[in-house]
Amino acid sequence: MSPESEHSRFVSTLTGCAQRELFLTFLITMLGLFIRNLSLPWIFLGRRYDSSRLIYWLKFVSDVIFLCLPSLLSLTVLADRLSLLITIMLVISAVLLVFVLFEASGHQMAGSLRQAWSRIVEEQHKPTMFVTYFRSLTMILVTIAILAVDFPIFPRRFAKTEKFGHSIMDVGVSAFIFQSALGSRMAKSPNSGRVDKIHHRPWYLSSTVILFGLGIGRAVVLEIIGYPQHVTEYGVHWNFFFTLAAVRILFSILPHCYPLVLAVIFGICQQTMLKSTGLQEWILDEKANLRENLVTANAEGLASLLGYLTIFYGSLALGEFIAKTSIRVKSWIRRCFQLFAISLLMYTIQISAEKFIDAPCRRLVNITYIFTQFTLLTFATAVCLTIQMFNTVAWCATFPQFSNGDDPFSAVSPCLSDSINRHSLLFFLLSNVLTGLINMCLPTIHSMSTNYSLPILFAYIVVCTGVVHFIEFRKVRFSKHHSE
């Protein structure tokens, strides 16, 4: 067997994992954020991050422990103990929450909570912090997975599915498209706290052109160095960057109004195209598609575009729904419950689609896969919004250590989430480069024990996060009377 075939076989799975494991993995990552936000104000006693360089980097160490380590463990050594891990984290969260409430009980908590319930969430209170949380935590999970999949320590059921099923690695592209649409819509919300700016960048520096250039660069470099490629992922030449660029190009051409209606139309067209024309059977049959020309060689990437466009427009519709939230705290809390209800609705439709249409297929992005992704990603968005609202309520109710500063997140700043969010493209590119270098230097797929694999993966995520956090560190102006 050639190295390319061996690598493709190793990083894929025929069956996938249980959908429950996807939810548990995402929830573990987000519980790490919740535990961080509960404990950090007490660990540092409300000290601002810009009071000292030592405090800044100690908070970075805390972020790596709280945000990155749970994700790493859930994808590797504790992948078979997800229920145990999440139980431990839930118990820790409950204990910390009881402690916080006990400390607040001596400060007329009931009256403070009633006052906080109707408090107005103004622009400077960062009402869309949950988008930053969602984007950064998803990036951390994806970044760990793209290298971990090359190690035996990573369960094969989490690798990309070849035909049908659920897996962690199947979430990546849809999560990027989901957060791109959601983030762009929320940025235009009057409650976002952002001011619209007119950018006069030349066309060749637009995000679409950059993504397209990165796609070409990646395809050329991998071909030159002979790096093993998983052909059934996108095709021979197609890749992640081409998909993102193509979705942006199509969105710039198509109408922007009524995104929910357009999402439904595109979803119906995608499923009809796959089933009625025989396209699905042709692509999934390796003997049928001989990849004789540029189009057939990249059949997976091209055939999935309309499905990803459906996810993009559906995410825009969800963003519009969230953007209509009122400015009071109680309205945002109500929106949390509504998002959980939407996720449950998506799950119900997904189950029906699995029964009457087909199992989810990541290679073709069929309608079942689309509802699978909306179920998971809407749930994750709701959890992130819930975490945000805890900090908002604690700040409005003047809980000890949580009410310091001008906004609800002063006590837990800086957050690695902000650094990753501001430099997401650099973070992802760096992770891809390091993944390639590590695979070229080490026999990752051949019997590397846990004693070696886990430290390598941990060092890798520390480097990726450390670089983007250092860029933000250079922008901080430390208080002279507190500086070292």
DRENKEVO-439013 format. One record per residue (C-alpha): x, y, z; residue number from 1. Coordinates in nm, 3 decimals. Example, Ala and Ser with C-alpha at 12.3 -4.5 7.8 and 13.67 -1.06 7.14 Angstrom:
// residues 2
{pt {1.230,-0.450,0.780},1};
{pt {1.367,-0.106,0.714},2};
This chain:
// residues 484
{pt {0.000,0.000,0.000},1};
{pt {0.137,0.345,-0.097},2};
{pt {0.196,0.611,0.175},3};
{pt {-0.087,0.819,0.028},4};
{pt {-0.337,0.532,0.042},5};
{pt {-0.221,0.431,0.388},6};
{pt {-0.263,0.787,0.519},7};
{pt {-0.609,0.828,0.359},8};
{pt {-0.725,0.499,0.506},9};
{pt {-0.590,0.590,0.850},10};
{pt {-0.755,0.934,0.875},11};
{pt {-1.101,0.817,0.768},12};
{pt {-1.374,0.606,0.920},13};
{pt {-1.643,0.390,0.764},14};
{pt {-1.896,0.413,1.044},15};
{pt {-1.845,0.739,1.237},16};
{pt {-1.951,0.792,1.597},17};
{pt {-2.275,0.836,1.788},18};
{pt {-2.431,1.182,1.751},19};
{pt {-2.443,1.201,2.130},20};
{pt {-2.061,1.210,2.134},21};
{pt {-2.061,1.524,1.920},22};
{pt {-2.281,1.704,2.169},23};
{pt {-2.075,1.582,2.465},24};
{pt {-1.747,1.693,2.305},25};
{pt {-1.877,2.042,2.229},26};
{pt {-2.036,2.069,2.573},27};
{pt {-1.709,1.968,2.744},28};
{pt {-1.524,2.245,2.559},29};
{pt {-1.787,2.502,2.658},30};
{pt {-1.803,2.386,3.018},31};
{pt {-1.431,2.457,3.030},32};
{pt {-1.513,2.818,2.937},33};
{pt {-1.789,2.833,3.201},34};
{pt {-1.557,2.701,3.474},35};
{pt {-1.296,2.953,3.362},36};
{pt {-1.539,3.245,3.386},37};
{pt {-1.658,3.125,3.727},38};
{pt {-1.316,3.077,3.880},39};
{pt {-1.091,3.340,3.719},40};
{pt {-1.232,3.643,3.909},41};
{pt {-1.155,3.462,4.236},42};
{pt {-0.816,3.322,4.130},43};
{pt {-0.690,3.670,4.046},44};
{pt {-0.920,3.858,4.289},45};
{pt {-1.048,4.085,4.015},46};
{pt {-0.702,4.212,3.914},47};
{pt {-0.698,4.357,3.564},48};
{pt {-0.491,4.185,3.299},49};
{pt {-0.309,4.511,3.215},50};
{pt {-0.191,4.559,3.573},51};
{pt {0.115,4.341,3.512},52};
{pt {0.281,4.131,3.244},53};
{pt {0.289,3.842,3.487},54};
{pt {-0.088,3.858,3.538},55};
{pt {-0.139,3.868,3.160},56};
{pt {0.056,3.549,3.097},57};
{pt {-0.075,3.371,3.407},58};
{pt {-0.423,3.427,3.267},59};
{pt {-0.302,3.281,2.937},60};
{pt {-0.185,2.968,3.121},61};
{pt {-0.527,2.948,3.288},62};
{pt {-0.697,2.979,2.949},63};
{pt {-0.492,2.696,2.803},64};
{pt {-0.586,2.475,3.099},65};
{pt {-0.956,2.565,3.096},66};
{pt {-1.020,2.605,2.722},67};
{pt {-0.772,2.377,2.543},68};
{pt {-0.699,2.089,2.781},69};
{pt {-1.061,1.962,2.811},70};
{pt {-1.091,1.956,2.430},71};
{pt {-0.761,1.774,2.394},72};
{pt {-0.853,1.511,2.654},73};
{pt {-1.201,1.456,2.509},74};
{pt {-1.053,1.389,2.164},75};
{pt {-0.778,1.156,2.285},76};
{pt {-0.725,0.969,2.613},77};
{pt {-1.071,1.035,2.756},78};
{pt {-1.265,0.987,2.432},79};
{pt {-1.417,0.669,2.575},80};
{pt {-1.499,0.842,2.904},81};
{pt {-1.687,1.147,2.780},82};
{pt {-1.978,1.094,3.019},83};
{pt {-1.739,1.070,3.314},84};
{pt {-1.549,1.382,3.206},85};
{pt {-1.864,1.586,3.158},86};
{pt {-2.001,1.468,3.494},87};
{pt {-1.684,1.584,3.668},88};
{pt {-1.700,1.922,3.492},89};
{pt {-2.069,1.963,3.576},90};
{pt {-1.997,1.891,3.944},91};
{pt {-1.711,2.144,3.944},92};
{pt {-1.938,2.401,3.776},93};
{pt {-2.213,2.340,4.033},94};
{pt {-1.974,2.372,4.328},95};
{pt {-1.828,2.696,4.193},96};
{pt {-2.174,2.832,4.117},97};
{pt {-2.292,2.757,4.472},98};
{pt {-1.981,2.931,4.604},99};
{pt {-2.045,3.239,4.390},100};
{pt {-2.411,3.255,4.497},101};
{pt {-2.315,3.206,4.862},102};
{pt {-2.069,3.494,4.843},103};
{pt {-2.334,3.711,4.678},104};
{pt {-2.602,3.623,4.935},105};
{pt {-2.468,3.886,5.174},106};
{pt {-2.516,4.161,4.916},107};
{pt {-2.898,4.170,4.891},108};
{pt {-2.882,3.916,4.609},109};
{pt {-3.259,3.886,4.553},110};
{pt {-3.304,4.258,4.499},111};
{pt {-2.994,4.274,4.281},112};
{pt {-3.115,3.992,4.061},113};
{pt {-3.457,4.153,4.016},114};
{pt {-3.285,4.475,3.917},115};
{pt {-3.049,4.292,3.681},116};
{pt {-3.343,4.116,3.511},117};
{pt {-3.467,4.443,3.360},118};
{pt {-3.124,4.600,3.316},119};
{pt {-3.054,4.741,2.971},120};
{pt {-2.769,4.571,2.785},121};
{pt {-2.590,4.860,2.620},122};
{pt {-2.336,4.848,2.337},123};
{pt {-2.034,4.872,2.567},124};
{pt {-2.155,4.563,2.756},125};
{pt {-2.056,4.343,2.458},126};
{pt {-2.393,4.173,2.399},127};
{pt {-2.252,3.960,2.116},128};
{pt {-1.959,3.810,2.309},129};
{pt {-2.120,3.467,2.259},130};
{pt {-2.026,3.482,1.889},131};
{pt {-1.662,3.524,1.990},132};
{pt {-1.694,3.234,2.232},133};
{pt {-1.852,3.010,1.970},134};
{pt {-1.600,3.093,1.698},135};
{pt {-1.291,3.052,1.917},136};
{pt {-1.400,2.731,2.090},137};
{pt {-1.488,2.577,1.754},138};
{pt {-1.145,2.682,1.623},139};
{pt {-0.976,2.515,1.921},140};
{pt {-1.163,2.188,1.862},141};
{pt {-1.092,2.190,1.488},142};
{pt {-0.726,2.281,1.537},143};
{pt {-0.668,1.997,1.781},144};
{pt {-0.855,1.749,1.560},145};
{pt {-0.666,1.821,1.236},146};
{pt {-0.338,1.706,1.393},147};
{pt {-0.473,1.454,1.643},148};
{pt {-0.639,1.254,1.362},149};
{pt {-0.291,1.158,1.241},150};
{pt {-0.209,0.990,1.574},151};
{pt {-0.334,0.648,1.690},152};
{pt {-0.444,0.818,2.014},153};
{pt {-0.732,0.980,1.818},154};
{pt {-1.033,0.743,1.797},155};
{pt {-1.102,0.636,1.438},156};
{pt {-1.475,0.687,1.488},157};
{pt {-1.406,1.064,1.520},158};
{pt {-1.231,1.078,1.179},159};
{pt {-1.406,1.185,0.859},160};
{pt {-1.675,0.947,0.740},161};
{pt {-1.631,0.796,0.394},162};
{pt {-2.001,0.779,0.306},163};
{pt {-2.262,0.817,0.580},164};
{pt {-2.261,0.887,0.953},165};
{pt {-2.162,1.137,1.221},166};
{pt {-1.811,1.236,1.328},167};
{pt {-1.618,1.519,1.488},168};
{pt {-1.408,1.575,1.176},169};
{pt {-1.722,1.615,0.965},170};
{pt {-1.821,1.930,1.155},171};
{pt {-1.527,2.152,1.053},172};
{pt {-1.632,2.318,0.726},173};
{pt {-1.997,2.359,0.823},174};
{pt {-1.892,2.517,1.156},175};
{pt {-1.672,2.771,0.973},176};
{pt {-1.954,2.859,0.733},177};
{pt {-2.208,2.876,1.015},178};
{pt {-1.997,3.110,1.227},179};
{pt {-1.903,3.323,0.926},180};
{pt {-2.268,3.389,0.841},181};
{pt {-2.377,3.427,1.204},182};
{pt {-2.089,3.661,1.285},183};
{pt {-2.141,3.880,0.978},184};
{pt {-2.512,3.917,1.055},185};
{pt {-2.457,3.991,1.424},186};
{pt {-2.194,4.252,1.338},187};
{pt {-2.468,4.447,1.157},188};
{pt {-2.701,4.430,1.456},189};
{pt {-2.771,4.763,1.629},190};
{pt {-2.695,4.582,1.958},191};
{pt {-2.357,4.453,1.850},192};
{pt {-2.158,4.743,1.986},193};
{pt {-1.976,4.785,1.656},194};
{pt {-1.965,5.088,1.434},195};
{pt {-1.991,5.030,1.061},196};
{pt {-1.676,5.140,0.887},197};
{pt {-1.623,5.190,0.516},198};
{pt {-1.323,4.987,0.405},199};
{pt {-1.150,5.090,0.085},200};
{pt {-0.935,4.783,0.034},201};
{pt {-0.829,4.688,-0.318},202};
{pt {-1.010,4.388,-0.467},203};
{pt {-0.703,4.166,-0.444},204};
{pt {-0.701,4.204,-0.063},205};
{pt {-1.063,4.101,-0.017},206};
{pt {-1.126,3.795,0.197},207};
{pt {-1.264,3.602,-0.102},208};
{pt {-0.950,3.654,-0.310},209};
{pt {-0.728,3.569,-0.012},210};
{pt {-0.919,3.245,0.050},211};
{pt {-0.903,3.154,-0.319},212};
{pt {-0.528,3.227,-0.321},213};
{pt {-0.477,3.013,-0.012},214};
{pt {-0.667,2.731,-0.182},215};
{pt {-0.443,2.746,-0.489},216};
{pt {-0.132,2.775,-0.272},217};
{pt {-0.229,2.475,-0.061},218};
{pt {-0.304,2.259,-0.365},219};
{pt {0.025,2.350,-0.536},220};
{pt {0.243,2.306,-0.226},221};
{pt {0.092,1.967,-0.136},222};
{pt {0.143,1.848,-0.494},223};
{pt {0.506,1.963,-0.499},224};
{pt {0.608,1.807,-0.169},225};
{pt {0.401,1.493,-0.229},226};
{pt {0.207,1.527,0.096},227};
{pt {-0.060,1.253,0.139},228};
{pt {-0.409,1.382,0.053},229};
{pt {-0.748,1.240,0.141},230};
{pt {-0.905,1.251,-0.207},231};
{pt {-1.259,1.156,-0.100},232};
{pt {-1.271,1.459,0.133},233};
{pt {-1.313,1.726,-0.138},234};
{pt {-1.158,1.577,-0.451},235};
{pt {-0.812,1.576,-0.605},236};
{pt {-0.747,1.952,-0.616},237};
{pt {-1.037,2.104,-0.421},238};
{pt {-0.992,2.197,-0.055},239};
{pt {-1.142,2.380,0.244},240};
{pt {-1.035,2.726,0.122},241};
{pt {-1.195,2.682,-0.220},242};
{pt {-1.526,2.591,-0.054},243};
{pt {-1.524,2.902,0.167},244};
{pt {-1.428,3.126,-0.126},245};
{pt {-1.692,2.974,-0.356},246};
{pt {-1.968,3.021,-0.096},247};
{pt {-1.868,3.388,-0.059},248};
{pt {-1.869,3.438,-0.436},249};
{pt {-2.212,3.278,-0.474},250};
{pt {-2.347,3.486,-0.185},251};
{pt {-2.222,3.807,-0.351},252};
{pt {-2.415,3.715,-0.667},253};
{pt {-2.737,3.581,-0.515},254};
{pt {-3.008,3.785,-0.333},255};
{pt {-2.948,3.865,0.036},256};
{pt {-3.310,3.911,0.139},257};
{pt {-3.529,3.640,0.293},258};
{pt {-3.238,3.408,0.384},259};
{pt {-3.465,3.146,0.544},260};
{pt {-3.675,3.111,0.228},261};
{pt {-3.363,3.086,0.012},262};
{pt {-3.210,2.830,0.250},263};
{pt {-3.520,2.610,0.212},264};
{pt {-3.512,2.643,-0.168},265};
{pt {-3.141,2.564,-0.189},266};
{pt {-3.178,2.267,0.046},267};
{pt {-3.460,2.118,-0.164},268};
{pt {-3.259,2.174,-0.484},269};
{pt {-2.950,2.011,-0.333},270};
{pt {-3.134,1.697,-0.221},271};
{pt {-3.326,1.673,-0.550},272};
{pt {-3.002,1.705,-0.748},273};
{pt {-2.831,1.432,-0.546},274};
{pt {-3.112,1.177,-0.557},275};
{pt {-3.301,1.241,-0.883},276};
{pt {-2.996,1.261,-1.110},277};
{pt {-2.807,0.967,-0.961},278};
{pt {-2.523,1.202,-0.863},279};
{pt {-2.507,1.065,-0.510},280};
{pt {-2.455,0.704,-0.617},281};
{pt {-2.203,0.804,-0.884},282};
{pt {-1.982,1.003,-0.647},283};
{pt {-1.995,0.753,-0.362},284};
{pt {-1.909,0.465,-0.596},285};
{pt {-1.530,0.476,-0.630},286};
{pt {-1.540,0.252,-0.935},287};
{pt {-1.793,0.473,-1.116},288};
{pt {-1.610,0.806,-1.080},289};
{pt {-1.276,0.759,-1.256},290};
{pt {-1.179,1.129,-1.205},291};
{pt {-1.080,1.169,-1.570},292};
{pt {-1.103,1.549,-1.590},293};
{pt {-1.094,1.856,-1.367},294};
{pt {-1.467,1.844,-1.289},295};
{pt {-1.495,1.474,-1.208},296};
{pt {-1.166,1.486,-1.017},297};
{pt {-1.323,1.737,-0.778},298};
{pt {-1.676,1.600,-0.777},299};
{pt {-1.715,1.607,-0.397},300};
{pt {-1.616,1.973,-0.366},301};
{pt {-1.840,2.089,-0.649},302};
{pt {-2.142,1.877,-0.560},303};
{pt {-2.139,1.993,-0.196},304};
{pt {-2.138,2.367,-0.275},305};
{pt {-2.515,2.410,-0.286},306};
{pt {-2.543,2.227,0.045},307};
{pt {-2.291,2.457,0.211},308};
{pt {-2.471,2.756,0.060},309};
{pt {-2.787,2.625,0.231},310};
{pt {-2.602,2.619,0.563},311};
{pt {-2.476,2.973,0.502},312};
{pt {-2.823,3.115,0.430},313};
{pt {-2.978,2.921,0.717},314};
{pt {-2.714,3.066,0.949},315};
{pt {-2.792,3.415,0.821},316};
{pt {-3.158,3.357,0.907},317};
{pt {-3.061,3.245,1.257},318};
{pt {-2.840,3.552,1.292},319};
{pt {-3.130,3.777,1.193},320};
{pt {-3.348,3.609,1.455},321};
{pt {-3.089,3.667,1.729},322};
{pt {-3.018,4.023,1.612},323};
{pt {-3.382,4.116,1.679},324};
{pt {-3.337,4.052,2.052},325};
{pt {-3.441,4.342,2.273},326};
{pt {-3.182,4.537,2.471},327};
{pt {-3.287,4.409,2.815},328};
{pt {-3.124,4.120,3.001},329};
{pt {-3.449,3.923,3.028},330};
{pt {-3.488,3.931,2.649},331};
{pt {-3.144,3.779,2.597},332};
{pt {-3.215,3.509,2.858},333};
{pt {-3.542,3.429,2.679},334};
{pt {-3.347,3.404,2.354},335};
{pt {-3.126,3.134,2.513},336};
{pt {-3.428,2.910,2.569},337};
{pt {-3.556,2.980,2.219},338};
{pt {-3.224,2.871,2.066},339};
{pt {-3.234,2.545,2.260},340};
{pt {-3.591,2.496,2.130},341};
{pt {-3.476,2.560,1.771},342};
{pt {-3.198,2.304,1.815},343};
{pt {-3.455,2.051,1.937},344};
{pt {-3.675,2.129,1.635},345};
{pt {-3.378,2.077,1.399},346};
{pt {-3.306,1.744,1.569},347};
{pt {-3.665,1.631,1.520},348};
{pt {-3.648,1.715,1.148},349};
{pt {-3.308,1.545,1.123},350};
{pt {-3.442,1.221,1.270},351};
{pt {-3.731,1.228,1.023},352};
{pt {-3.488,1.291,0.735},353};
{pt {-3.272,0.996,0.846},354};
{pt {-3.581,0.772,0.849},355};
{pt {-3.740,0.877,0.522},356};
{pt {-3.453,1.015,0.308},357};
{pt {-3.096,0.911,0.397},358};
{pt {-2.831,0.910,0.667},359};
{pt {-2.612,1.225,0.688},360};
{pt {-2.340,1.240,0.421},361};
{pt {-2.060,1.491,0.467},362};
{pt {-1.906,1.427,0.123},363};
{pt {-2.222,1.543,-0.055},364};
{pt {-2.381,1.764,0.215},365};
{pt {-2.725,1.612,0.181},366};
{pt {-3.030,1.750,0.359},367};
{pt {-2.988,1.519,0.657},368};
{pt {-2.630,1.637,0.707},369};
{pt {-2.750,1.998,0.691},370};
{pt {-3.004,1.944,0.970},371};
{pt {-2.743,1.747,1.168},372};
{pt {-2.510,2.047,1.161},373};
{pt {-2.782,2.297,1.248},374};
{pt {-2.886,2.082,1.544},375};
{pt {-2.533,2.074,1.685},376};
{pt {-2.421,2.429,1.601},377};
{pt {-2.744,2.596,1.720},378};
{pt {-2.710,2.403,2.045},379};
{pt {-2.349,2.521,2.081},380};
{pt {-2.454,2.882,2.011},381};
{pt {-2.723,2.857,2.281},382};
{pt {-2.470,2.726,2.534},383};
{pt {-2.226,3.009,2.454},384};
{pt {-2.504,3.267,2.490},385};
{pt {-2.600,3.112,2.826},386};
{pt {-2.240,3.146,2.949},387};
{pt {-2.233,3.507,2.832},388};
{pt {-2.558,3.584,3.013},389};
{pt {-2.422,3.445,3.341},390};
{pt {-2.141,3.702,3.331},391};
{pt {-2.385,3.975,3.230},392};
{pt {-2.628,3.897,3.513},393};
{pt {-2.345,3.861,3.769},394};
{pt {-2.208,4.200,3.664},395};
{pt {-2.548,4.374,3.663},396};
{pt {-2.631,4.225,4.005},397};
{pt {-2.292,4.343,4.140},398};
{pt {-2.173,3.999,4.251},399};
{pt {-1.839,4.017,4.439},400};
{pt {-1.538,4.003,4.203},401};
{pt {-1.769,3.995,3.898},402};
{pt {-1.877,4.359,3.904},403};
{pt {-1.532,4.515,3.867},404};
{pt {-1.476,4.714,3.549},405};
{pt {-1.689,4.887,3.289},406};
{pt {-1.840,4.578,3.128},407};
{pt {-1.943,4.223,3.231},408};
{pt {-1.619,4.071,3.100},409};
{pt {-1.359,4.294,3.263},410};
{pt {-1.305,4.043,3.544},411};
{pt {-1.229,3.761,3.298},412};
{pt {-1.019,3.954,3.045},413};
{pt {-0.803,3.894,2.855},414};
{pt {-0.954,3.580,2.713},415};
{pt {-0.778,3.356,2.468},416};
{pt {-1.111,3.355,2.283},417};
{pt {-1.061,3.721,2.188},418};
{pt {-0.710,3.658,2.058},419};
{pt {-0.819,3.361,1.846},420};
{pt {-1.124,3.550,1.719},421};
{pt {-0.918,3.850,1.607},422};
{pt {-0.655,3.636,1.434},423};
{pt {-0.861,3.333,1.331},424};
{pt {-0.713,3.302,0.982},425};
{pt {-0.354,3.321,1.113},426};
{pt {-0.444,3.071,1.386},427};
{pt {-0.585,2.825,1.134},428};
{pt {-0.299,2.870,0.885},429};
{pt {-0.041,2.821,1.160},430};
{pt {-0.213,2.501,1.273},431};
{pt {-0.210,2.368,0.915},432};
{pt {0.159,2.448,0.869},433};
{pt {0.254,2.288,1.200},434};
{pt {0.040,1.983,1.118},435};
{pt {0.227,1.938,0.791},436};
{pt {0.570,1.985,0.952},437};
{pt {0.495,1.741,1.236},438};
{pt {0.367,1.477,0.992},439};
{pt {0.675,1.517,0.774},440};
{pt {0.914,1.491,1.068},441};
{pt {0.745,1.219,1.274},442};
{pt {0.588,0.880,1.191},443};
{pt {0.258,0.991,1.344},444};
{pt {0.041,0.710,1.207},445};
{pt {0.280,0.436,1.315},446};
{pt {0.254,0.320,1.677},447};
{pt {0.331,0.644,1.860},448};
{pt {0.240,0.579,2.222},449};
{pt {0.026,0.806,2.439},450};
{pt {0.339,0.910,2.629},451};
{pt {0.467,1.079,2.313},452};
{pt {0.145,1.171,2.132},453};
{pt {-0.023,1.369,2.409},454};
{pt {0.275,1.599,2.488},455};
{pt {0.322,1.667,2.114},456};
{pt {-0.043,1.760,2.072},457};
{pt {-0.039,1.976,2.385},458};
{pt {0.278,2.158,2.274},459};
{pt {0.123,2.211,1.931},460};
{pt {-0.192,2.379,2.067},461};
{pt {0.016,2.588,2.311},462};
{pt {0.227,2.719,2.023},463};
{pt {-0.079,2.799,1.808},464};
{pt {-0.259,2.982,2.089},465};
{pt {0.060,3.143,2.221},466};
{pt {0.140,3.307,1.888},467};
{pt {-0.199,3.480,1.849},468};
{pt {-0.205,3.574,2.218},469};
{pt {0.143,3.726,2.189},470};
{pt {0.021,3.947,1.903},471};
{pt {-0.249,4.083,2.134},472};
{pt {0.005,4.115,2.418},473};
{pt {0.207,4.361,2.210},474};
{pt {-0.098,4.590,2.188},475};
{pt {-0.154,4.608,2.565},476};
{pt {-0.051,4.920,2.754},477};
{pt {0.034,4.812,3.106},478};
{pt {-0.036,5.048,3.397},479};
{pt {0.291,5.205,3.505},480};
{pt {0.212,5.191,3.875},481};
{pt {0.147,4.817,3.846},482};
{pt {0.412,4.720,3.594},483};
{pt {0.700,4.500,3.690},484};
